[in-house]
Amino acid sequence: MMKTIQLKTSIPGPKSQALMKEREKHVAPAGHAAPVFVVRSEGSMLEDVDGNHLLDFAAGIGVMNLGHAQPSIQEAAKEQLKNATHLQWNVTPYEGYVKLAAKLNQITPGKFPKKTFLANSGAEVVENAIKIARQVTHRQAIICFDQAFHGRTYMALTLTTKNKPYRYGFAPYNPEVYRAPFPYPYRGMDADTAFARFEEIVNTQVIPTNVAAVIIEPVTGEGGFLPASKEFMQKLQAFCKTHGILLIADEIQSGFGRTGTLFACEQYGIEPDMLTLAKGMGGGMPISALVAKAEIMDQVMPGSIGGTYGGNPVACAQALAVIDLFENGPALANAKKLGQMIEERMKQWREKYRCVGDVRGMGPMRAFELVKDQASKTPDPDGTKKLIQFCYEKGLVMLSAGTYANVIRLLMPLTTTADQLDEGMSIIEEGLKKL
Ligand SMILES: Cc1ncc(COP(=O)(O)O)c(C=O)c1O
């Protein structure tokens, strides 16, 4: 059982270094938050090729919410593999797809009939949400927000804000996409001003009757874990209702317990017309869902949405096991407790460490922003890199985020124990002292 960090070599060890040389020869360029090659995982721990045990505060970018190698999730996949690996939904249907759709329709916010479409990735359901919104409303304009990240395919990328590294060199993007400010009180954009700007943009630049959908992450993911205020989300929903605009909540990162409830929308009192889900839903299998009001889904022209692998039977089996664990296990209670422990621990950081500018989040979806000094709030992306490197060398895997690359986000499995949390937070605090 791997429970704590154990380093047998300095990080990265010799075997990881040798594999990295091979990787550079054969694989497309990309960064790695923690360039060690992992052979095994369990709970919140990773074991690399050199036998080092690392503590994982990244969870595969918020995917392994119920921990690595969760036995009941693995069993569900094994059982399904014995029977069928791939069938293709439009060729011969299978029960797992229907069961998962029914379950998602039941557990997602909104007391109205719903229907679900399954795909492979977050970006793919974002694409489909926009396609459906346009097909059904016969309108074209889409409103998205600053700090947004919705994926890397062309429409998802058009909706994404940050240029480097996501959008760089990929222009032109899709037309009829407009961007409004997202509430970011620490950097001067309060929720009231953001909503006033949103209204102004829609009313003056676009005209509400041209708007098919508004897409928003209730808590931004790659944008740096900024929670929109409850009032902002509710005003947005009311505006959309008034003007027949579809509200799409992107909970690809904030969903499946990440904010302490199954979905962040529950805490906002929001019932979106469409909800995009992925990451934590599949317990590590590539699967995503677009859950929509039945009256919307029923208008989609059959055959106009789909894909070869969407709703793969093994991925469906894993997703059902994930939902079962959320419904019948302690995952959400753990997530809430974890959130409280993290909040308590980070409360003093601004006073204790001059490099910490802002501390924020919702439940265990928490982050802190590093600045050169607290008065000027100048972002410190170099300090952020240094802190991540410091933690990595001590055996703690962490991720950055944010438009200015100066946010460190905590994305550990929600099953992380109090001892593991303490171990990880102590390393971060040691690193903060050195910045
Ligand atoms: C909020 C949000 N939407 C969409 C995506 C895109 O998901 P994928 O990488 O599975 O395409 C992400 C991925 O990080 C995300 O965080």
Ligand as a Chemical Component Dictionary entry (heavy atoms), coordinates in Angstrom:
data_LIG
# 
_chem_comp.id                   LIG 
_chem_comp.type                 NON-POLYMER 
_chem_comp.pdbx_formal_charge   0 
_chem_comp.three_letter_code    LIG 
# 
loop_
_chem_comp_atom.comp_id 
_chem_comp_atom.atom_id 
_chem_comp_atom.alt_atom_id 
_chem_comp_atom.type_symbol 
_chem_comp_atom.charge 
_chem_comp_atom.model_Cartn_x 
_chem_comp_atom.model_Cartn_y 
_chem_comp_atom.model_Cartn_z 
_chem_comp_atom.pdbx_ordinal 
LIG C1 C1 C 0 -14.143 23.377 -18.087 1  
LIG C2 C2 C 0 -13.546 22.570 -19.181 2  
LIG N1 N1 N 0 -14.203 22.439 -20.346 3  
LIG C3 C3 C 0 -13.716 21.701 -21.353 4  
LIG C4 C4 C 0 -12.515 21.050 -21.243 5  
LIG C5 C5 C 0 -11.992 20.216 -22.392 6  
LIG O1 O1 O 0 -12.000 18.883 -22.038 7  
LIG P1 P1 P 0 -11.111 17.819 -22.866 8  
LIG O2 O2 O 0 -9.690  18.120 -22.543 9  
LIG O3 O3 O 0 -11.571 16.488 -22.347 10 
LIG O4 O4 O 0 -11.432 18.025 -24.301 11 
LIG C6 C6 C 0 -11.782 21.167 -20.064 12 
LIG C7 C7 C 0 -10.473 20.510 -19.914 13 
LIG O5 O5 O 0 -9.655  20.850 -19.101 14 
LIG C8 C8 C 0 -12.309 21.941 -18.996 15 
LIG O6 O6 O 0 -11.653 22.085 -17.843 16 
# 
loop_
_chem_comp_bond.comp_id 
_chem_comp_bond.atom_id_1 
_chem_comp_bond.atom_id_2 
_chem_comp_bond.value_order 
_chem_comp_bond.pdbx_ordinal 
LIG C1 C2 SING 1  
LIG C2 N1 SING 2  
LIG C2 C8 DOUB 3  
LIG N1 C3 DOUB 4  
LIG C3 C4 SING 5  
LIG C4 C5 SING 6  
LIG C4 C6 DOUB 7  
LIG C5 O1 SING 8  
LIG O1 P1 SING 9  
LIG P1 O2 DOUB 10 
LIG P1 O3 SING 11 
LIG P1 O4 SING 12 
LIG C6 C7 SING 13 
LIG C6 C8 SING 14 
LIG C7 O5 DOUB 15 
LIG C8 O6 SING 16 
# 
